[in-house]
Structure formats: structure tokens, C-alpha cells
Amino acid sequence: MSEKTATKRAPVVAIMGHIDHGKSTLLSYIRNMEEARSKELNEAGGITQHISAYEVEHTTSEGTVEKITFLDTPGHEAFSGHRSRGAKVADIAILVVSGEDGVKPQTLEALKSIQAGNVPFIVAITKIDKPSANVEQTKQSLAENNIFVEGYGGDVPIVSVSGKTGVGIKELLDLITLSADLQNLTGDPDALASGQIIESNLDPKTGISATCIIKDGSLRKGMFVACEGAVTPVRVLQDWTGRNISEASFSMPVKIIGWNNMPKVGSIFKTFTAKSDAEDFSRIGTGNTKHEIREEKESEIKNFPLVIKADTSGSLEAITFQIDKLASDKFSGKIVPWIIHSGIGAISESDVRVAIGRERAVVLGFNVKVDAPAKTLAERDHVLIATFTVIYALSEWLEAQLTEHTPTIEVEEMTGEAKVLKTFSKVKDKQIIGCRMETGTISVGEQVKIMRREALIGSGKVRELQMQKTKVSSVEAVKECGAMVEAKIEIVPGDKLQAFTLVKR
């Protein structure tokens, strides 16, 4: 890029942090929206579950108008891949921390993504309008987690804000434009556009689309865009509001419709003037995805087959992340979730057919509809279809299903051991003995193993216990007691009685 063509570009800013720490409310205020989200971007369960990208204009203290592109990244732990992508594509990150709760697990994970991407960041303490908010305590929480802000032993810029009242918002935007100026962000308007895919989805009417952030160059209708495994001619180009446009340039979030395959979220895209060049680039590095249908291994492990359908590839990635966590202890004897098929779009008849004939197979949908033929086939062949709009609800439901279907076994758990000191009488199978508890406890009704010189010679059951001629329900170590034991084997002094219970595992 020559100095003649280098042009100042708007910063791309990622909003990152823990779930329910006020990220979306903050962005909604910045966008001058009366509601927390527009109808189009309404999220179930009160949390953001897709990467959203918007452009805003900010008038600085000097009176100049600066554009800023914001990425709203989800805070729930299932969306760690989303947050990592946000940090990689971003020029600046805003680490949001609630003034009520302080640093939380996803706060630290977001920080790791920021640091891994070597992205300059600003700390925004949110919810300061709440009565329970404590800014100084939050700063202390940050310091305890090695996040040292200005005025608290470090040089990380910090600002206290409220997404409801607007307090501190102007100061935050000023800090963003200042950080952008220090980085001297530029782009070449004459270059062919390049950037990153941040979301992709399938619409039954319009086909495959991808949301992209242009980091350099310009994009116009008639060009060809390619990423790993996918290519598209630029015929339908939209800005972040959904308005059709004919061209776009750096720092702009755009949606491109008409891809031949689902673009891989997080992949780099490039623009070409020739279709053949775009197709050549799309073939570089292609390969099978991690969760294609795989061969079933470890025959001793019981599988729980899953067909997954989601509205976007980002959602599918997050669901896969949750399922991987549930499957991580597959050699502990638990049932293992096994993705036999996954895809984007509504649940169709073909998805149900994949599940038919597989024991326990379930079709899971996330933010998608179920086609009428799929419903009919599922009812006829008794295939369970479950749909969700909140990621953690899906995860909790699946975990409950795995627990319910996990086979249980009874194992013996020793509760105590007693040494036989003396025998008194024997009437049929009932024997009166004197013994001393050596470990644990023994209780009336418990089963006992009769051990002689470390060898098992029989078993019995404790019918009564006495201490100092008083009946008791149990005896602890290291007390002596009398016991009535029902056993077919004759007990003799020196034998040991090992009490045990049967526990389901």
C-alpha cells in the first residue's frame, strides 16, 4: 500500500465479557435504540447468541465525525470460538465487567482471547446505575486477576458506563477513537477487498449467506469472493441494516448472498475479478470437518446418536462445543453423545431418516423450524425431535437425557469391619457373637462378608446389636459390642465381619 492510496479507516471494535454483564444494552444505547434490541436482532433468553456487527457514527470532542464498527460477541462459555474470532478480527476490544459482579470466568476467557490476538483493549465497568454497583470494588477484582487499569497500578484505559442512562458512553467512544488514532489504522480503497467471515447461515428462500468484515480494499458487484471451501459471485450485497448496496470498503460489515457452500466461520476471505482465481483460492486447505459422520469406535461405550440442525454455523459450533464437553469423560462408563449428522437450516425429512433405526437417536434443532414431512415421519417412526432457542437450555436438556439413559450397576461399598472376639450361642442360622469394631461402622440390617485369614468363607446379615445389654442401631470403631448375625457359615473367634451396602453407580 503506497502513501498515496493509504486512507484512514474506521476501527473494528469487539465487545467482550461475561454473560449478562450488559454488553448488548451498552451497544443498544450506542445505536440510539429505545429497546434493548430491534425485532430483527431479538435474542431468546436475554443473551446474545450470534456475532452481530454494526456501524455507528461518533462526534468527537473536537467536533469531527468518526465511524466505528462494533462486533457484539456472546458471553456464554459455549461461544468461546465466537469470542476468539471477535478478538482476531478486531482492532480494539472492550472488556465489559459488571459493576455489580466484578470479574467472572468468561471475563478471564475473553481476556485470554484478547491477549492471544494482541489486541489493545479498554475496560468498561457497566451497570453503574445499579444501587449495588461498586466501581472501586470492581477495580480491586480486576487487579486480583492481574488486570491493572489506569489509576490502579496499570495502563489499561478504563471508563465507568451505564447502558441505560448513557453515563460514560461519550467518554468510551472518545477512548476508542483515541486508541484508533494511536494505531494509525489505514486501508487501500483501490485494493481488492479482504477480511474475515464472522457468520454464515442458510435461508430456504435466498440460499447461503455470510456476514463479513472487510479489513482492507473495496468490494463491488460483479467481483468474486472466496474463502476456504466456498466461493460466490457478488450479486447480492447488503450493509448491516439489510439495505442492498453496490459497493463496500474497509471496516464495513456486509452480508454476501449466493455462496456455493457454507463458508467456514472465522476463515479469511479474498476478492477476485476472475471466477477461476476465486475457485482456485477456495480449494486451498479444504478438508473434512471435525464432526462429519464418523465410525463408531470402542464397542464397549454406549452411544447417544444426535442429529443437529442450527440456524447458523456459529450456533452449530457452539452446540458442538457443549457436546464435546459432555463427551469428554466418555471412558468413565457414561453414555456418550455422538453427532452422526449436522447442518444448517430447518429440520427436514432427510434429517429424521438419518436418525431412524439408531437406538436412542434424537434430532436437535436450535433456532430452526421443523418441516411438516419431518414431523409426520418422526411421529410414525418414534423419533424424538427437540428444539431450543437458548443454548444452555439445550445443554441442560441433553445432560438430563444422558443421565437418564446411562446404565447403572450396583457396587459394594464397605462401611466398616469388626473382629470376632467370642462366640456365645447358635440357634439354626442365628449366632450370638462378641466383637470389636476396628474401622468404620456396622448397622442393624447390613449385609456382612465373613472373612477368615483374609479369605471370604461366607456371608450373613446383622439382625441385632447391643452395647452394655442395650440394643443399638449401629456401632462405631473402636467399640466392643454383642451382635446377632444370621449366617449359614459357623462364625469363630478371629473371623472378621466386613459390613457393606449396595450403591448404584
N, C-alpha and C positions, 0 to 999 in steps of 0.2 A: 504494500500500500504506500503510495507516494504522499508527500506532504500536501500536494495539490488536491488529491482526491479524499484525503482523510477528513472526516466530518464528525463533529461531536455527536455522540449517540446517547439515548436515554439509558439509565441504569435498569437492570433487571433485578428485582428485589424479592427474595423468598421470605415469607412469614413462617416461622417455625417455632415449635414449642409443644408443651404437654396438652393433652385433651382437655377441653373446656377451660382453657386459660384466656379466652377472649380474642383469639386470632380473627375469626370471621366477623365478630362485632366491630373490631377495630377497622378492618377493611371496609365493612359496610358504611361506617361513618366517613371514611376517606372518600368513598364513592358518592357521598351525599345522598344516601338512600334512607328513606323513612323506616323501612322494615329491615330486619336483620339480613334477609336475603330476598332477591327477586323470586318470582314464581318459578322462573326457568332454572334457578340455581338452588332451589329449596332442597335441604338435606334432611333425611329422616334421622330421628333420634337426637337432634340437636348437635350433631358433629359433622364436620366436613369430611367427605369420603372420596372426593376426586380432586386432582390438581385443577385449579381454576386460574386463569390468567386474565388480568385486566390492565388497561391503560388509564392513567389519571393525569391531570394537569395540576401543577402546583405553582402558585405565585410566591416567589421567594421574598425575603425581607428587602432585597434590592429592587423588587418590582418586576423581575424577569419571570417569564412563564417557562417552566421546565416540565417535560414529560417524564413519567415514571411508570415502568411496567411491574406489576405485582404478581407474584405467584403465591396462591393460598395453598399451603401444603397441609395434609391431615396430621393430627397429633396423636391419634391412637397408635399403639405399638404395632398393630398389624400393617401399618402403612410405612414401615421403615424404608422400604425401597423407594416410595414416593419422596420421602424427605431427603434421601440421599440424592435423588435426581434433581430435586429443587436446589440443593446446595451446589451441585455441579454446574447447572445452567445459570445460576445467579451470579451477579457481580457483587451484591451486598446481601447480607442476611439480617433479619430482625429476629432476635431470640426473645420470644414473648414469655414472661414469667408473671404469674398472678400475684398481686399484692396481698392476697388472702392466704395462698397456699405455699408460696415460695417454690424452690426447686423440686421437681418431681422426676421420676425415671425417664419419661420421654423428653424432658428438658435436657438431660445429660446425653441422651442418644442423639437428639437434634444437634447438640453442641459438637459431638463426635463427627457428624456428617459435615458440619460447617468447617471444622478444623481439617478434616480429611480433604476437603475441596480447597483449602487455603483461602477461604472467603472472608473478607473483612465483615465484621458484624457489629450491630448495635443492640443493646439490651433495652427492651421496653417493658417496664413494670405496669401491668394492666390492672383494671378493676379498682383504681384508687378512689372511685366514688363510693365504694362499699364501706360500711361502718367498721367492718373487721379488717380492712386493709391496713398493712403496716409496712411502709416503704423501707424504713431502716432495718426492720427485721428481715425483709426480703433481701436487702443488700448483704446482710450478715449470712443469710442462707446461701447466697451466690458465692461469697468469699469462702465459706466452709466447703464448697465444691470446686474451689480453685478457679472461680470466675471473678476476676478482680476488676471492678469498674472504676471509672474516674471518681476521685474523692474517697475511694475505699481501697487504696493501695495499688491501683492498676490504671490502665489507659484505655479500657473499653468504654466507648461512649454509652451513656445511659440517659433515659428520659422516662418520666412517670406520665402515664396517659390514662384516659378513660374513653372507651369506645361508645359510651352512652352520652356523656356531657361534652366530649370533644376537647377536654383539658389536655394539653400537651401534644395534640396532634400536629399543630403547625411546627412546633419545635422538632418533632420526629421527622417530618418531611424536610425541614431545613438540614437536619443532620444527614439525611440520605443524599440530598443534592451536594452537600459539602464533601461527603465521602466519595461521591461520583467524580467531583471536580478534582479531588486529590489523585484519583486513579487515572484521570485523563482518558476516559473511555471514548474510543472513536470507531468509526466504521467506514467502509468504502462503498458509496452508493452505486458505483459503476461495476462492482464485482457481482458474480453470481451468488445468490443467497445460500447461506449455510447456517445450520443451527442444530437444534435438538428436538426430538419428538417427546412431548410430555404427556400425551394421552392419545388413545385411539379407541374407536368404537365402531359398531356395525348397526346401521339403521336399515330396516327392511325396505324402506322406500328409496333412500338416497344412496345406500351402499356403505362402503368402508370410508371412514374419515379419520383424520389425525389432527390434533392440535399441536402446533409447532411454535417454538420461539426462534425468531431469526436473530442470530448473533452478529452476522455481517452480510453485506451485499444487499441486493434487491431481487424481488421475485415478481414476475409478471405472468399474466395469462399467456398460454402458448408455449411456456417452458415445460421442462420435465423435472420432477423431483424424485429422488431415490434415497432409500436407506437400506440397511441390511435386510434382504429378503422381500422388499416391496418397492414398487415404482408407481408413479401416477403422472398423467399429463395435467397441467394446471388449467382446468376448465372452470371449476367452481372454487372460488377463493373468498373467504369471509373473514371479517375482523372479529374481535372478541364480542361484539354486540350481536353478531349474526348477520350483519349487513354485507351484501355482496360488494366486493371491491375488485379492481382490475390490477392493482399492484400493491406491494408492501415492501417495507425496508427494515433495516436492523432495529432490534429491540421490540419489534411488534409481535404480539401473539396472533397467530392466524390459524384458521381451520381450512384444510385442503381436503376436498371430497373427490372420491373416484379411484382409490388405490386398488391394485390388483390383488394384494394380500394384506393381511393385518400388519401394520408397521409395529416393530418391536419398540415398546415404550422405553425411553432412555437412550435410544440409538441416535447417532448423528445422521442428519440428512444433508444432501448437497443438491444443487440445481444444475441442470444441463440444458443446452439448446438442442441437442440431438437425442432422440429416443434411445438409440443404440448405446450411447455413452451412459445413459441413466441405467439401462438394463445391465450393462457390464458392472457398474458400481454396485447394483443391488445384489449381484451374485457373490460379491466378496464376503467371505466369512459366514455364509449361510450354513445351517446345520439343524439337526433335530432339537426341539425344545426339551427341557428337562422333564416335563410331565406329559409326554405323549404316552400312548398305551404301552405298558411295559410288561415284560414277562414276570409271572408270579414266581417268587423265589421263597426259600425257607418254608417247605411244606408244613412244618410244624406250627407256623404262625397263621392264625386265622385272620382273613382279610375282611374289611368292610368296604365293598366297592362303592365308589362315588362317581356320578356324572355331574360335572359342574358347568353351569352356564351363568355368565355375568354380563352386565351392560357394557363394560369397558375392559380393556386389557389391564388397566391399573387395578380395577376391582378384582379381577381374576388373580392377579399377582398377590394381592393382599390376602385373599381367601387361601391361596396355595401356601402362603407364609404361615397362616394359622394351622392349616392341616399338617404341615411339616412339623410344627411344634408338638401337635398331638401324637404324631407318629415317631417322635424322637426316641421314645423308650420302648420300641417295638419288641425288644428281646426280653422284656420283663414279664412276658406271658400275657400281656393285654392284647385285645383285638386291635388290628392296625388299619387306619383309614388308608384307602388305596384309590387314587384318582385313575379311573380307567378311560375317561374321556373328558375333555374340557373345551369350551369355546365361548364365543361372544354372540349375543343375541337371544331371542326368545327360545323357550324350551319347545322343541319340535318333536314330531312323531319319531324321527330317527334317533333322537337322544334317548327316548324311552326304550326303543328297540335295543340299544346298547346295554341297557340295564336288565332287560328281560332274560331270565334263565340264570342270572347270577344271584346266589344266595345273599340276602340282606341288602342288595343293591338299592341305592337311594339316588334320586335326581334332585340336586340342589340348585335353586335359582336365586340370584342376587340382583335386585332391581330390574327384573325381566318378567315378561308375561309368559303364560303357558298357552300354547296353541290349542284350539278345540280338539283336533285329532289326537294330540298328545294326551289330553285329559281322558278322552274316551279309551285310548289304548292302555293307559296306566290303570284305569278302573277295571278294565277287562282282565288284565294280566297281574293285577295286585302289585303294582309298582308304586312305591311311595314317592310323591313329589312334594318337596317343601321349599317355600320361597321366603325370602327375607329382604328387608330394606336397611338393616343395621348390622354391621359386621360382627359386633360382639354378641348379638343375639344368635346369629348363625353359629358362631363358635361355641357358645354355651349349649345350644341345642345339640350340636354334633357330639360334644363331650358327654352329654347325658345319654345319647344313643349308644356311644361306645361303652360307657359304663354298664348300661342295661344289657348289652349283648356280650359282655365279657364273661367267659365261662369261669365259674368259681370251683375251687376244690377245698376240701376240709383237711386242715393240717393240725397235728397235735402240738399243743403248746404246754410245756411243763410249768406247773405253778409252784411246786415245792417237792422236797424229798425228806422222808423220815426213815430213821433207823430203828428196826425192831429190837427192843431190849429183852422182852419176855413174852411168853405166851401163857394164857390162863385157861381157856376152855374152847371147845369146838363142838357146836351142835349143827349137824349136817354141814351146810356150806358157810355158816356164820361162825367167825372166830373172834375171840376177845384177846387183844394183844396190848402190851405196853410199848410205847415208842417215844423217840425224841426227834423233834423237828430239827433238821440240820440246815436247810435252806428254804426260803420262800414260805408259803402257807399251804395248809391242807384243809379242805372244807367238806362238810357232810354232802353226800350226793355225788362227789367227784369220782371219776374213774382213776384207778391206780394200776401201775405196772409193778409186778413183783420181781425184783432183781436179786439174784444170788450169785455172789462172786462175779459181778459185772455182766452176768448173763441173764437174759429175760427168760423166766420159767413159767410165767402165767400172768393173769390179770384179775382185777376184782373191783369192788365198789365200796366206798366208805358209807356205812349206814348210820353210825353214831360216833360222837366224840365226847370225851369227858375230861375235865380238869378238876382235880381235887373233889371227885364224886359229883361234880356239877356238869350237866350237859351244856355243851357249847356248839356253835355252828362252825367255827374254824379255829385253827391253832397256828400260831406263828413260830418261826425259828427264834430262839433255840430252846423252846419249852418242851416239857415232857407231858404226855397225855395218855389216856386209855382210848382205844378205838375198837369198834365192831366193824370188821371187814368181811364182806361176802365174797368168797372166792372158792373155786374148786380145788386149787392147789393148797396144800397144808403149809402155812407160814411158820418159819422157825426163827429163833433169835439170830441176829446177824444179817437177816434179809433187809433189803431196802424197798420202801414203797415210794414210787415216783407218781405224784398226782399230776394229771393233765386234763386239759379241756380241748374240745374240738373247735377250731376257729376257721371260718370261711374266708378264703382269700382268692 
